[in-house]
């Protein structure tokens, strides 16, 4: 299901980064989703990783752009399907998460280009279905094919289910989709907080550098005054020292408030992440019920 969030100017297919006992596998899920929707080929994450010469036993190994073996392996796998990838970054501005211009391409001359967004705040990848200027939208294909992807990496084609199957699965499937959409809304909030924390951390570091400079200036003034015998000069620098001391106190208050806000936002982010994890457990339960009823467990 595609995201359709008023705070985002593009749509994606959700994935939680885990499938088939693999973690940190969001990039492979994007590729799997594109191949399933656009090429109509069903492939497991394990098969795709194997075709890219990835270590099958490294269940937590993430794709690394700076690893030449990873890049060459990915290119080899993409060549097999005549595919390329165009990577975009997501940035937050004016309460909207937008796509940047595409940042990197692999096999850019291929006919089918997979548009993938990197949510840089947590290095998470998702397949873009619409919202890019340089890649043909696949939203229509996604809606037409009506595939239901599970967290395990398995998926079913709802268009191929019988009327009886649709009838007794309808309520569970609706609950599954509602839960997935709710996760999407929470994930947007998490992304916003991560962008906010990134900005607050940079601002804190900048102000803390200013705080340290004031501290060093006060030390220099104290050393100068202790060696100065001219009373008028001493009085002047004592006044400067007092001004710096007041400035330091005010700066300390601002830093404390900023640090307190950072902590509050971190706690809020962690709470939302816990909520998403709980909801993903619900998705797993729905998946089990659906596949059991279809006799595909």
C-alpha positions in Angstrom: 0.0 0.0 0.0 1.3 3.4 -0.9 1.7 6.2 1.6 -0.6 9.2 0.9 0.4 11.6 3.5 -0.3 15.4 3.2 3.1 16.0 4.9 5.0 14.2 2.1 5.1 15.1 -1.5 5.8 11.6 -2.7 4.4 8.1 -2.0 6.2 4.9 -1.1 5.6 1.3 -0.3 6.1 0.6 3.4 8.6 -1.9 4.7 10.0 -2.4 8.2 13.5 -3.5 7.0 13.1 -7.1 8.0 12.1 -10.2 6.0 12.9 -13.9 5.9 14.9 -13.7 9.2 17.0 -10.9 7.7 17.3 -7.5 9.3 18.7 -4.3 7.7 17.3 -5.6 4.5 15.1 -2.7 3.4 17.0 -2.2 0.1 16.4 -5.8 -0.9 12.7 -5.5 -0.1 12.4 -2.4 -2.4 14.0 -4.4 -5.2 11.8 -7.4 -4.5 8.7 -5.2 -4.5 9.6 -3.6 -7.8 10.4 -6.9 -9.5 7.1 -8.3 -8.3 4.9 -5.4 -9.3 6.6 -4.2 -12.6 8.2 -7.4 -13.9 5.7 -9.8 -12.4 8.4 -12.1 -11.0 8.2 -13.6 -7.5 11.5 -13.7 -5.8 12.6 -14.2 -2.2 15.0 -11.9 -0.4 17.3 -14.9 -0.1 17.3 -15.5 -3.8 18.0 -11.8 -4.6 20.9 -11.6 -2.1 22.3 -14.9 -3.5 22.2 -13.5 -7.1 24.1 -10.4 -5.8 26.8 -12.7 -4.2 25.8 -11.6 -0.6 26.7 -13.9 2.3 23.6 -15.9 2.8 24.5 -16.4 6.5 25.0 -12.7 7.3 21.4 -12.1 8.4 22.1 -8.6 9.7 24.5 -7.3 7.0 23.2 -4.1 5.5 24.1 -2.9 2.0 27.1 -0.6 2.1 27.6 1.9 -0.8 31.3 2.2 0.1 31.9 -1.6 -0.2 33.0 -2.4 -3.8 31.9 -6.1 -3.5 28.4 -4.9 -2.5 28.2 -2.5 -5.4 29.5 -5.0 -8.0 27.2 -7.8 -6.6 24.2 -5.5 -6.7 25.0 -4.5 -10.3 25.3 -8.2 -11.3 21.9 -8.9 -9.8 20.3 -5.9 -11.5 21.9 -6.8 -14.9 20.1 -10.2 -14.7 16.7 -8.4 -14.7 17.8 -5.5 -16.9 17.2 -3.0 -14.0 18.8 0.1 -12.7 18.3 2.1 -9.4 18.0 5.8 -8.8 18.5 6.8 -5.2 16.9 9.9 -3.7 17.2 11.6 -0.3 14.3 12.7 1.9 14.6 16.1 3.5 12.3 17.9 5.9 11.4 21.6 5.3 8.4 23.6 6.4 6.7 20.6 8.0 6.9 18.6 4.7 9.2 15.7 3.9 10.3 16.1 0.3 12.5 14.3 -2.2 15.8 15.8 -3.1 17.2 15.6 -6.6 18.4 12.1 -7.2 21.8 11.5 -5.6 23.2 8.3 -7.0 22.4 5.9 -9.9 23.3 2.3 -10.6 22.9 1.0 -14.2 21.3 4.3 -15.1 21.0 3.3 -18.8 18.6 0.4 -18.2 15.0 0.6 -19.4 13.5 0.0 -16.0 14.8 2.2 -13.2 13.8 1.5 -9.6 13.2 4.8 -7.7 14.3 4.4 -4.0 14.3 7.0 -1.3 16.8 7.0 1.5 15.4 8.5 4.7 18.9 9.7 5.8 17.9 10.3 9.4 17.9 6.5 9.9 19.4 5.2 6.6 16.1 3.4 5.7 15.1 2.7 2.1 11.6 2.5 0.6 10.3 2.0 -2.9 8.9 5.3 -4.4 5.6 4.7 -6.2 5.0 8.4 -7.3 6.4 11.9 -6.8 9.6 11.8 -8.8 10.2 13.8 -12.0 12.8 11.6 -13.5 11.2 8.1 -13.1 7.9 6.9 -14.4 5.3 6.5 -11.6 4.4 2.9 -10.8 1.5 3.8 -8.6 -1.0 2.7 -11.2 0.7 -0.7 -11.5 0.8 -1.0 -7.7 -3.0 -0.3 -7.4 -3.9 -2.5 -10.4 -1.9 -5.6 -9.3 -3.1 -5.3 -5.7 -0.3 -7.3 -4.0 -0.3 -7.7 -0.3 3.3 -7.7 1.1 4.0 -9.2 4.5 6.8 -8.5 6.9 8.2 -11.9 6.3 8.9 -11.1 2.6 6.1 -13.2 1.4 3.2 -11.7 -0.6 -0.1 -12.6 -2.1 -1.9 -11.3 -5.2 -5.4 -10.3 -4.0 -6.6 -10.3 -7.6 -6.0 -14.0 -7.8 -8.0 -15.0 -4.8 -11.4 -16.6 -5.3 -14.6 -14.9 -4.2 -14.9 -17.3 -1.3 -11.3 -16.6 -0.2 -11.9 -12.9 -0.4 -15.1 -13.3 1.6 -13.7 -15.0 4.6 -10.4 -13.0 4.5 -11.9 -9.6 4.0 -12.0 -8.5 7.6 -8.5 -9.7 8.4 -7.1 -8.1 5.3 -8.8 -4.8 6.1 -7.4 -4.9 9.6 -4.0 -5.7 8.2 -4.1 -2.7 5.8 -5.4 -0.4 8.5 -2.6 -1.4 10.8 0.0 -0.8 8.0 -1.5 2.6 7.2 -1.4 3.5 10.9 2.3 2.5 11.0 2.9 4.8 8.0 1.4 7.7 10.0 3.5 7.0 13.0 6.6 6.6 10.9 6.1 10.0 9.5 6.1 11.4 13.1 9.3 9.5 13.8 11.0 10.9 10.7 10.0 14.4 11.7 11.4 13.9 15.2 14.6 12.5 13.8 15.1 15.5 11.5 14.3 17.8 14.4 16.8 16.0 16.7 19.4 16.3 14.0 18.9 20.1 13.7 18.8 20.5 17.5 22.0 18.5 18.0 23.8 20.6 15.4 22.5 23.8 17.1 23.5 22.5 20.5 27.0 21.7 19.3 27.4 25.2 17.9 26.1 26.9 21.0 28.3 24.7 23.2 31.3 25.8 21.2 30.3 29.4 21.9 30.0 28.5 25.6 33.5 27.1 25.7 34.9 30.2 23.9 33.3 32.4 26.6 34.8 30.2 29.3 38.3 30.5 27.7 37.9 34.3 27.3 37.1 34.5 31.1 40.2 32.5 31.9 42.3 34.9 29.8 40.8 37.9 31.4 41.4 36.6 34.9 45.0 35.8 34.1 45.4 39.3 32.6 43.9 41.1 35.6 46.0 39.2 38.1 49.2 40.4 36.4 48.0 44.0 35.7 49.0 46.7 38.1 47.1 49.6 36.5 43.9 50.0 38.6 41.8 51.6 35.8 42.7 48.9 33.3 41.9 46.2 36.0 38.5 47.8 36.6 37.7 47.8 32.9 38.6 44.1 32.5 36.7 43.2 35.7 33.6 44.8 34.1 34.3 42.8 30.9 34.7 39.7 33.0 31.3 40.3 34.8 29.6 40.8 31.4 31.1 37.5 30.1 30.1 35.8 33.3 26.4 36.9 32.8 26.6 35.9 29.2 27.9 32.5 30.3 25.1 32.0 32.8 22.5 32.9 30.1 24.2 30.6 27.6 24.2 27.8 30.2 20.4 28.2 30.7 19.8 28.0 27.0 22.0 24.9 26.7 20.1 23.2 29.6 16.8 24.0 28.0 18.0 22.7 24.6 19.3 19.6 26.2 16.1 19.0 28.0 14.2 19.4 24.7 16.5 16.9 23.0 15.9 14.4 25.8 12.1 14.8 25.5 12.2 14.4 21.8 14.3 11.3 22.2 11.9 9.8 24.6 9.0 10.6 22.3 10.8 9.0 19.4 11.6 5.8 21.4 7.9 5.6 22.5 6.8 5.8 18.9 9.3 3.2 17.8 8.0 0.9 20.5 4.5 1.5 19.2 5.6 0.6 15.6 7.3 -2.6 16.9 4.1 -3.6 18.7 2.1 -3.0 15.5 4.5 -5.0 13.5 3.9 -7.9 15.8 0.2 -7.5 15.0 1.0 -7.5 11.3 2.9 -10.8 11.8 -0.2 -12.3 13.5 -2.4 -11.1 10.7 0.0 -12.6 8.1 -0.1 -16.0 9.9 -3.9 -16.0 10.0 -4.2 -15.1 6.3 -1.7 -17.6 5.1 -3.1 -20.4 7.3 -6.6 -19.7 6.0 -5.2 -19.9 2.4 -3.2 -23.1 3.3 0.1 -21.4 2.4 1.8 -21.4 5.8 
